[in-house]
Amino acid sequence: MTFRRFVQSAPRDACTTLLYYTMGNGGWSWVPASVCITADALAVDEQRVPLPKVTVQCRVQPLMPLSGDDGEWWFRDGTDTYKFRGAARELDVVEAAAVRAAPSVPHGACSERAIRRLLR
């Protein structure tokens, strides 16, 4: 299955639980969070980022994909970069739903030069 076909068949709204890199009482850490992509926003627990504010989304592949390591999916709202970690199939769901909801938002691998510039 190609990514293009997956994006076209992805549900319009998608929710999953991923690890979210955030500041907590003990400092920066990965904590479980509910991530939902709807027709008008990206929601992380009780935070909602309207799609028009999203400037980029990208994917970080695990260093050793066959080892079972988690990948990462990031998006930026022009001010902050939100980072998530999870299993490939969970990341596929949110990434595809985000592309479907906002196809004009730049997306790709976080290592691509043009994408990296947008993450600053």
Phi, psi and omega in degrees: 000127179278160179300320182301314180294323179296317179300316182294330183263358181291146177295152181295317176253136180220136178227144176202169175255126178231170172273133184245128180276111186211164178276126177236193180298328182263013182102194181289133178198169177269120180234147178298139179213148174276126180241124179231139174244122178244183181293341184231359183201161167253124183244134177236109188050240182268359177275139175235128176249110179302139182306323178298340179274344181287125184258338181194153169221147182206169184236137174250117180281148177297151180298323180233085188304327183278355182277352183089004178297148178281150171264184178228152175229130182236151166216159182233141179254018181093339178243310184240153173254126180261128183240135181230150179229142178182181178293151184306316184294326177289319178294323177303318182297309183290322179297313181295319179294322178294320178294320180294319182288327183220072185297339181277350178286128179303138180210157181161206178279138180297342180277349179292136184305313182296323179290317180303320179299322181286342180278349182287000000 
